[in-house]
Amino acid sequence: MKRALLTAFLLLLLLCFCTAGRAENGLSEDFSSALMTLYGNGGGTVISAAECGFSGAAVIKTESGCFLTVLSREDDGWTVLFENHQAAGEGTKVYLDTDEMLILTDPFPWNDGNCDQYYFVRENEWVLSSVIRYEGTPDEWNAGTEYHASLSGGWLCTETVYTDQNDNILMRSPGMPLPDVLTEEEKSLAAFSGFEPPVCAIGYTTDDSMCISDDILRRLFSAAVRGGYSYADGYLDRDGLQFIADRPDGSRVLLCCEYTQDHVCRITESTPLPAGTMIGIENFVETLNLGGQQYGVRIGRSSDGTWGARGVLMKSGGYFELGPCFASEGVLWWNASPYIGTVPWKDITVMDWSLIPESMEEARALIDPSGWATPHNPDPKDRLHLRQAPDRGSRSLGKYYNGTPLLVISRGSEWTRVRIGNTEGYMMTKYLAFGDQINSLPSALTGKINVHPATEILWDGETVPVKITGYDVSRLLIIGVAGDEWYLVWDPYTGHFGRIRQTELWDGNG
């Protein structure tokens, strides 16, 4: 209690000190006078200025452009610590929250109200500590979005915050933490570039192709990978870091790295890649260019942590999608007719890269539907019960559409035991299609869109629902219903199953 009272007293003194002797523009007379002496008499114009305690800063406009000046109060007046001619533009605003916290705000010229804010703290010098981007105007359908990035304790941590029209937080979505591989000079305000900042609000700064620089990727590789591997190429997406690396024996492999929220790095190593494999084919920057043949595959992470193929870019330029148990021509959400079965591209740790299909026809031929089934309702709009026990009077665990992937556990003449995600139950054998028959049936799976900016979902095997965005909803397929309240959904790319209240989704107006 005494410490809290002392802190409050000191803050009150600081507030009095920072506001004493203010001019109408909110600046003290001696600070305004110092800016005029230093810059005004030479034709400079103060665009924005702030002071607090022993710190002051201003954005100055001259004929040659705008720059940031940072000052310190000394016994004999204000002294310029440094000028930075890359940090500020004509729209940049500077603010001092305390005399040890400086904020630069850069508005988006193409969108009023959207801006980037860079936060600098004064240690031995002013250094970048965090970035916030305000983006999007919330309405009934869309959330306002804030992107947060912070540099602390040797880590770069990111988070996306979604808000409604009243600034209430709808959901928080933490990003994958990454090691802070920036030098002190790169984080210094004296060297900061507002046009090419070392960190943006979504993490390390990307270029026009949404890739971070090869230099930063090499530093991240050095921080994550041990054991004599040599860096060849790298890429970062929402699933994690992907590195092409050469082993000490000369073979080339893919290393998929995921950092947990408690900063543990999990690395999955692939089987040897074709010689010469790199990352990127023209603007398909996330695609492995297998053997440098302008043909490649995109890799992603499943819900169980397994890394496998997610899509193929053909030499002809066409594209088809792959998943842990399917292949689909076109975008699956709009063309919900996946070919279902056991696939050879599910796990990079055992994958034969020569079996990555080069066409949809090859993909179909590689899928093994034995051991799988799907509902075969005579009316495609109908749904088949999954029963808790092999009895029509047993509790229903949900009703499923034609096209739902069912892993067969045991097949009987009247009832077949199947697994859907983590859920096991019984379906009537006469209403199931097995093996090769699965992929000759029209699928009744559909996609829907979210009613609200954030949609609550209960993932299979979990007890607490979480919220997901409209982008995540767009990946889901409706595979059935549970009663009159729930849609049963499947994320075919990750293998996740779950349920969403029917009031949260609709068909859309297109």
N, C-alpha and C positions, 0 to 999 in steps of 0.2 A: 504494500500500500504506500509506504514512504517513497519507494522508487517511482511509482506511478505519479504521485503528487509532485515530486521533484521534476519529472519529465514534463508534466503539464506546465509547471512554473517556467521552466527553461523555454518551452515553446512559446509561452505568452511573451516572455522577454524578447525572443527572436522576432515575433510578430510586430511588437512595438518598434523594435529597431528597424525592421524592414519597411515600416510604413511612416516612420518619422520624417518630417521634412519633405513630403512628397509634393511634386508639382501636379498640375492638372492632368498630365499624361500618365500619372502613376509612378513617375521616376523622381528620385531625389534631385534637388537642384544641382548638387555637385556632380552627380553622374550625368545629367543632361548637359551640364556645362563641359564636362570632359569629352563627351561625344561631339559636341559642337566644335570644340577646340581641335580635336583629333581629325575630324572628318568633314564637319559642316563648312568650315572655312575654306576647304579645298574643293567645294562643289558637291560633296557627297550628301545623300539623302538617307535618313534613318527610316527604313521600311518597317522594322519591328525591333523593340528593345525591351529588356527586362533586367531587373537587379534584385538581389536579396542578400542581406548580410554583407559578406566580403566578396561576393561574386556579381559580375555583370556581363551582359552579352547583347549584341545587336546585329541585325542584318542591315548592311550598308549598300546602297545602290550608287554606282558611279557611271560615268560614260562607258567604261570598259566592262561593266557587268556588276553582279552582286557578289558579296562575300560576307562571311561571318567573322566577327571580331569578338574575342573573349577577354575580359578584363578582370583584374583583381584589385580590391581596395587596399592600399598601403597607407602608411602613416602620412605620406606627403601627397596623397590623392590616388587617382585611378591609374593603374599601369596595364598596358596591353600585354597579355600573356602570349597570344598568337593571333594571326589572321589566317583564315582558311578560305581560299578562293574557289574551292570545289564543293563546299558544304551546303550552299544556299542558293536559291533562285529568287526571282522577284516575288513569288507567292509564299515563300518560306516565312514562318512565324517562329519566334524564339520565346521561351518561357522558362523561368526559374521557379521550380516548386519549393526548393530550399536553396541555400547557397552551396549545396552539394548535389543538386539534381537539376540538370538542364534538359529541356525538351525542345526538339526541333519538329515542327509540323509542316508537312508538305502536302498541300491539297492536290487532288486529281484535277487537272485542267478540264477534263472531258465529263466530269460528274461532280456537281456541287454536293458538298457534304461528305464525300469520301476523301480519306486522307491517310497518309502514313505518319506515325509519330515515332521519333527516335529518342530514346532516353539515355542520357549519359550521366554517370556518377563521377564525382571527383575523389580520386584516391591520391596517388602521387601526381597523377595528371587526370584530365577528363577522359574517360573511356566509355565505350558503348556497353550498356547493360541489358537493354531490351528494346523491342520494336512492337508496335501495335498498328494494325491496319483496320480502318473502319470502312466497310464496303457493303453496299446493298441497302435499299430502302424497304423496311419490313411492311408487309401488308397482310391481307387475309390468307394469302397462299404462300408467300415467301418470307423467310426470316431475314432479319438483319444479321450481318456476319462480321465478327471481329476475329482477326488472326493475331495471335500473341506468340512472340518468340523471346526467350530470355537466355542470357549467358551467365551461368553461375556455377561455381564449384567444379569447373572443368567440363561442363556439359552445355549443349544447346538444346533446350526443351521448347516444344511448340504446343499450342493448343488452339482449337477453333471453338469460338463461343457463338451460339445462335440466340438471337433475342427477338421478342415480338414487338409490336407497335408501341408498347408501353415500357420498353427497355427491360422487361422481365426476361430472365435467362431461361430459354427453352431447353437447351442441352449444352454440355461441354464435351468436346471430342479431343482427347490428348493425342498428339502425334508421337511418333517414335523418337525418343531422345537420341542424340548423336554426340560424340565427343567434340569438345570445343578445340578445333585445330587451328584457330586463328592466332597470329602473333599479336603481341601487345601493340605494335605499331599499327597493325591493320584495324585494331579496335579503338585506336586513339582518335579523339575528336579533332586534333590538330591535323590529322591526315585523312579524315573522313571525306568520302565523296558521296554527295546526295544523288548523283547520277549512276554510280556503280557502288552501292554500299556492300560491305562484306557479308552482311546478313540482312535479310528482309523478314517480313512478318511471318512467312511460312517456312523459314529456315535459311539455309545457305542460298545466296542469290543465284538465280538461274538465268540462262540466256533466252533468246527468242524461241528456242526449241524446248524450253523448260528443263534444260540440263544444267547441273552445276558444273563448274570448271573442272578440267582434268587435274589441275593442280590440287584442288580441294579433295577430289576423289582419291588421289594418291596419298594425301595426308590421312584420310579416313581409313584407307587400306592399311597404312602403316600402324594406325592405332588399333585396328581390329584383328589383323591377321598375323599369325606367328608361324614359324616352322620352315623358313627358307623359301616361301612362295615369292614369285616375282610378279609385280603388277603389269597387266597388259591393257585392261580397259575397265570401265566401271559405269554404273548407272544407279540412280536412286529413285524409287517410287514409293507409294503408300504402303507396299508390302515390306519393303526393306532395301538394303543395299545389295547390289549384284556386282560381283567382280569377276572378270576374266583373269585368270592367273596361271602362270606356268609353274609346275612343280619342279623340285630339284632334279627329277629324272627326265625332265623335258616335256612331259605330257601337259596338255592344256586342259583346265577344268573350270567349272563355274562354281564360285563360292557365294552362297546366299546368306546374308548376315541380317539378323534381326536383334535389335536391342530391346529388352524388356523395360518396363517402367522403373524397375529398380536397378537399371543400368548394367544388366547382365547381357553379354553378347552371345547369341546362339548362331553357330555357323553350320550350314549344310553344304557338303561338298558333293559335286556331281561325279558321275563316271566321266572318263576322258572324252573331251569334245573333239570334233573333227579339226584337224590341223588348220590353223589360220583363222579360226572363229573369232569374231569381234562383236561388239554391240553396236547396232544401228544400221538401218538400210534406208538411206535418204532421210525423209522426214519421219520414218518409223523408228524413232530413237530408242525405243525400249525393246526392240526385236534383236535376238541373237542372229547374226549373219553367219550361218553355219558354213564353215569352210571358205568364207568369202565368196560364195556363189550367188549372192543377191537373192537368197532364199532363206527363210528363217522362221524362228519360233519365239513366241512371247512366253515368259515364265512367271508364275505367280504362286502364292502360298495358300494352301487349303486350311480349313478350320482346325484340322488336327496338327498343323505345323508342317505338313508335307509340302515340298515344292515340286511343281510339275508344270507341264505345258498348258497354256491357256489359249493359244491361237497360232495359226500359221499364215505367214505372208508368202504367197506363191510367186514363182518367177514371172508369171504372167501379170502380177500385180493384184490378183484377187486375194481374198482373205476368208478364212473360215475359223470357227471357234472350237476349242477343245476344253475338256474339263476332266475331273477325276473319274467320271463314268459316262462321258458322252462326247459326241461330236455334232456340230450343227453348222449348216450352211447359212451364212449371213448372221445378223445379230439375233441372238436367241430370243430376246424379249419380244421382238416383232415377228419372229418365225419360230414359234415354240413347238418344234418338231424334232427334238434331239434324237440321235441314234444312241441307244442305251446299251451298256455292257461293260465288261472288264476291258481296260485299255492299257497299252504298253507305255503310255506317256505320263502316268500319274505321279511317278517318284523319280527325281533326277539322280538319286543315289544308286539306283539299279537300272536306269534307263539306257537302252541301246539307241543312241542318237540317229543311227541309220534307219530306225523304225519311225522316225517322225514323218508323218505322211506328207506328200507333196501335192496332194489333191484330195478333195472330199471323197472321191471314189476310193482312194487308197485308205482314207480314214475309216470308211465303212467296212472295208475288207479286213482291217486290223482289229475291229471291235469284236469281242467274243461275248455274245448275248447268253450263252449257256450259264445257268446258275442265276439268271435274272427273270423277272416277270413284270407285267404291268396290268392294271385293270382293263378288262375287255367288256365294258358296258355296251349292250346293244344300242342304247341311245347315248351318243357321246356327251349329252348334257347331263346324263345321270352320273352317279358316283357310287363306288363300292365300299361297303363297311369294312373297316379293320376291327375285328373283334378281339376282346381280351382273351377269350377261350374259344375252342372250336364248337360253337353253339350259336344258333341264330338269336337266342335269347340273351346271350352274353353282352356285357357292356361294350358299347361302340367307342373305339379310340379315335374315330374320325371317318369321314367318307371321302374317297379319293377318285380323281378323274383319270380317264385313259391317258397314258403317257407318263404317269408317275413311276419313277424307277424303284423297283422292289427287289431287294436281295433275298433270294430264296434260301431258307434254312432247311426246310423239309417239305417235300411235296407228297400229299396224300390224295386219295381218290375223291374225297369230299371237301377236305380243308387243307390249305397250304400255309405253313408258318413262314412269315416274311419279316424283314426288317426294313424300316424307313428311318434313316438316321440312327438315333439311339432307341427308337421305339420298335418293339416286337409285338406281333399279334397274328391273328389268323384271318385269311380271306377264303371265300368259297372258290374252290379250284375251277369250277365250270365257268366262272366269270373272270378268269385270268388268261392272259396270253403269255406263252413261254418261248424262250429261245429266239429263233429266227422270226417267229410270228410277231414279236414285239415291234420290230421296226418296219413292219408292213402295215401297221394300224395308224390311222390319223390320230394325232395327239389332240387332246382337249385342254392342254395347259394354256393359260393366258397370263398376260401381264396387266397390272393395274397401276394407277398412280396415287400419290398421297393426297389426302384432303388437307392436312395441316403441314406446316413447315417441318415439324419434327414428329415422327411416327414411333409409337411405342411397340416393341416386339419382344416376345418371350422366346428366346432360343431354346431349342431342344436340349434337355439335360440341365438347364439353368432354373433357378427358383425366383430370380429377381429380373423383371423386364428392364430393357435398356431402350434408349431412343436412337433412332437412325434418321438420316437425312433423306430427302427426295432422291438424291443420286443413288443411295443404297437401296431404296425401295425399287428403283428402276431396274435393278439387277435381279429382282425376285420374280419367281413364277408362282402363280396360284395352282396348287396341286390338289386342294380339297377344302372341306369345311368341317368344323366341329360344332355341332348344334347350330343354333341361329346366331351365335355371337362371333365365332372365330373363322378367319381364313387360315388354312394351312399353307405355308409357303416354303419354297426351296430356293436357295442361292446355288445354282448349278456350278458356279465358278469356284466356290470355296467348299461346297458340300454341306453347308449349313442348312438345317431345317428349323422351322419355328412356327409361331402363330401370331397373327395380328387381328385385332378387332375389325369386324367387317365395316363398321362405321368410319374407319380410318382410311379406307381405300375406295376408289371409284374407277369407272371405265375410262373417264376422260371425255373430252368433247371433240376428239379427232377421229 
